[in-house]
Amino acid sequence: MTKWCREFSEGRTHVHDEQRSGRPALISYDFLQEIEEEICSNRHVMIRELHHIIPEVSKSTIHEAVTEKLGYRKLCAHWVPKMITDDHKTKWVGSTLKFLMRYKEMSLWTPL
């Protein structure tokens, strides 16, 4: 806290940190492309399995690449993109309506 007070009293005008050199990023474009190819070839692949395929990178870095950089999440043991398109929504609504109609036809559905 005193560091910030001192810097503002010396004339600092913004709260963002300055650019600085640091540890280089481990997640390169080639690395991301290799992971995405593995996910596309097998949607059931786990982080542990990806780590066996690419052992030079830690599991946590692979998880970060898959979830944050590539934008995937696990859904029913499949890797799926986080962004849901209008086409996906339309298909889900259609499937839901078919299910509800089948349920109603089986006379299991009673309206409230």
C-alpha positions as CSV (number, residue, x, y, z in Angstrom):
1,M,0.0,0.0,0.0
2,T,2.8,2.4,0.9
3,K,4.5,1.7,-2.5
4,W,1.3,2.9,-4.3
5,C,1.0,6.0,-2.1
6,R,4.6,6.9,-2.7
7,E,4.4,6.3,-6.5
8,F,1.2,8.5,-6.8
9,S,2.8,11.2,-4.7
10,E,5.8,11.1,-7.1
11,G,3.5,11.8,-10.0
12,R,2.2,8.5,-11.2
13,T,-1.3,8.9,-12.8
14,H,-2.5,5.4,-13.7
15,V,-3.1,2.2,-11.7
16,H,-2.0,-0.4,-14.4
17,D,1.4,-2.1,-14.0
18,E,4.2,-1.2,-16.3
19,Q,5.3,-3.6,-19.0
20,R,8.1,-5.9,-17.8
21,S,10.1,-8.8,-18.9
22,G,9.1,-12.1,-17.4
23,R,8.9,-15.8,-18.0
24,P,8.1,-16.5,-21.7
25,A,4.7,-18.0,-22.5
26,L,4.8,-21.8,-22.9
27,I,1.7,-21.9,-25.0
28,S,2.8,-21.4,-28.6
29,Y,0.7,-21.5,-31.7
30,D,2.1,-24.8,-32.7
31,F,1.3,-26.2,-29.2
32,L,-2.3,-25.0,-29.4
33,Q,-2.6,-26.5,-32.9
34,E,-1.3,-29.9,-31.8
35,I,-3.8,-29.9,-28.9
36,E,-6.7,-28.9,-31.0
37,E,-5.9,-31.6,-33.6
38,E,-5.9,-34.2,-30.8
39,I,-9.2,-32.9,-29.4
40,C,-10.8,-32.9,-32.9
41,S,-9.7,-36.5,-33.5
42,N,-11.0,-37.7,-30.2
43,R,-13.5,-35.6,-28.3
44,H,-13.2,-37.9,-25.3
45,V,-9.5,-37.2,-24.8
46,M,-8.6,-36.3,-21.2
47,I,-5.9,-33.8,-20.0
48,R,-4.0,-36.8,-18.6
49,E,-3.9,-38.4,-22.1
50,L,-2.9,-35.1,-23.7
51,H,0.0,-35.0,-21.2
52,H,1.1,-38.5,-22.3
53,I,1.0,-37.3,-25.9
54,I,2.9,-34.0,-25.1
55,P,4.9,-34.9,-22.0
56,E,7.2,-31.8,-22.1
57,V,4.3,-29.6,-21.0
58,S,2.6,-29.8,-17.5
59,K,-1.0,-30.9,-17.1
60,S,-1.9,-27.5,-15.7
61,T,-0.5,-25.7,-18.8
62,I,-2.4,-28.1,-21.1
63,H,-5.6,-27.5,-19.1
64,E,-5.1,-23.7,-19.4
65,A,-4.5,-24.1,-23.2
66,V,-7.6,-26.2,-23.7
67,T,-10.0,-24.1,-21.5
68,E,-8.7,-20.6,-21.7
69,K,-6.9,-20.3,-25.0
70,L,-8.9,-22.7,-27.2
71,G,-12.2,-22.1,-25.4
72,Y,-13.3,-25.7,-24.8
73,R,-15.1,-27.2,-21.8
74,K,-16.1,-30.7,-20.9
75,L,-19.7,-31.6,-21.5
76,C,-20.8,-35.2,-21.1
77,A,-17.2,-36.3,-21.4
78,H,-16.8,-34.5,-24.7
79,W,-14.7,-31.3,-25.3
80,V,-17.1,-28.8,-26.9
81,P,-16.6,-25.1,-27.8
82,K,-17.9,-22.7,-25.1
83,M,-19.6,-20.6,-27.7
84,I,-23.1,-21.9,-28.5
85,T,-24.3,-20.8,-31.9
86,D,-27.9,-20.2,-33.0
87,D,-27.8,-23.4,-35.0
88,H,-27.0,-25.3,-31.8
89,K,-29.8,-23.7,-29.9
90,T,-32.3,-24.4,-32.7
91,K,-31.3,-28.1,-32.7
92,W,-31.6,-28.3,-28.9
93,V,-35.1,-26.8,-29.0
94,G,-36.1,-29.1,-31.8
95,S,-34.8,-32.2,-29.9
96,T,-36.6,-31.0,-26.7
97,L,-39.9,-30.5,-28.5
98,K,-39.6,-34.0,-30.0
99,F,-39.0,-35.5,-26.6
100,L,-41.9,-33.6,-25.1
101,M,-44.2,-34.7,-27.9
102,R,-43.1,-38.3,-27.4
103,Y,-43.6,-38.0,-23.7
104,K,-47.1,-36.6,-24.2
105,E,-48.1,-39.3,-26.6
106,M,-47.1,-42.0,-24.1
107,S,-49.8,-40.4,-21.8
108,L,-47.3,-39.8,-19.1
109,W,-47.6,-36.1,-19.2
110,T,-50.3,-34.4,-17.2
111,P,-50.7,-30.6,-17.4
112,L,-50.7,-28.7,-14.2
